[in-house]
Amino acid sequence: MHGKSLGQETYEIGYYGPEADKNILYLSIYPNEAGAKSDNMSMSMKLVNGNAVFTPLKFDHMEKQVRFRTTGMGKAHIFYREKNVLIWLQMDSTLIDSGIADLGRFEF
């Protein structure tokens, strides 16, 4: 993400909603679930207490997994893993809940 490879994944970047320059969806697609799970855990461990850019993580429990939330760079961020896909959504904090709802309509 942000021009840095996390591993052997491929990735897609989408610009979302009316302020596309500020609302960005990053998808990292791994050859297997283990790679996605490993990088998801690595990112969450690095961000759990926050850093110079991001606030400490908050956790939302989903059906079979955890979605992580943080804020940074003036935006709300969520990230989570579905199968072999690592999903990171960055949006204006007033729109993040609608973005999450939109993501829920897709099967990765």
N, C-alpha and C positions, 0 to 999 in steps of 0.2 A: 504494500500500500504506500501511497505517496511516493511512487517511483522506486520503492525498495521491495525486492522479492522476499517473500517469507520462506520460500522453499521451491519445490518443483511444480508449483501450481500454475495454472493459467488464470487470467483475471479479466474482468469486464468492469468498466466504470460507466455509470449512468448519471445524468444530471436530471433532477427530479423537481417537478412543480413549477410554480410561477417565478421563483427566484433560483433558477437552475444553477447559477454560479455559486450559490451558497448551500444548496441541497444536493448532496452527492451520495450515490449508492455504489459501494465497492463490493464486488463478488470475487472471491478467490476460489477457484475450482481445482480440487486436488484429484490425483489419480485414485485415491482411496480415502475412506473415512478416517483411518488412523492418522494420516498426515494432517487433515483438517482439525482433528481433535487435538493433536499435539500442538499445532500453532495457535489454536484457540486458547488452550491452557497457558501457553507461553505468554501470549498477549495479556491475558487476564492476570497472571502473576506479576508481570511488569507494571501493570496499571492499578493493582488492587489498592495500594495506598496513595495513588495519585502521583503526580510528578510536576515538573515546572509548567507543563502544558495542560494536563488533565486533572480534574478533581478525583478523589477516591471513588472506586467503583461502587455502584449499587447493583443489587441483583433482583431480577424479576424471574420467578419460577414459571416456566412454560410446562406443557404437558410432560415431556420427557427430558427436558434440558433446562438450562439457565440462560437467560438473556442478560447481558451486562449493560449498564448505563453509566455514562459519565458526561461531563461538560468540559469544554475547552475551546479555545480560539473563538469564543463568542457563540458557539453552537452546542446543541445537544447531540450526543452520539450514542448509538446502541450497537452492540455486536453480539453475534451468536453463531452457532454452527447448526446446519441442517445436513445430515448425511455427510457428503464429501464437499460441501460448500460452506465457506466462511463468509458471513454477511456482516457488513459494516455500513450503517446509515448515519449520515451527518446532516442535520437539519436545524433550522431555526427552532428554538425551544417551543414556540407557539404552534408549530406544525408537526412536531415529532410523533405525537399520538396518532394523528391521521396517517402519517407515513408508516408507522408500525401496523396500523389496521390494513393499509394497502398491501404491505408485504405479506400479511397473513392470508391473503387471497391466492398466493402463489405456492406451488409445490416445487421445491428445488430438488 
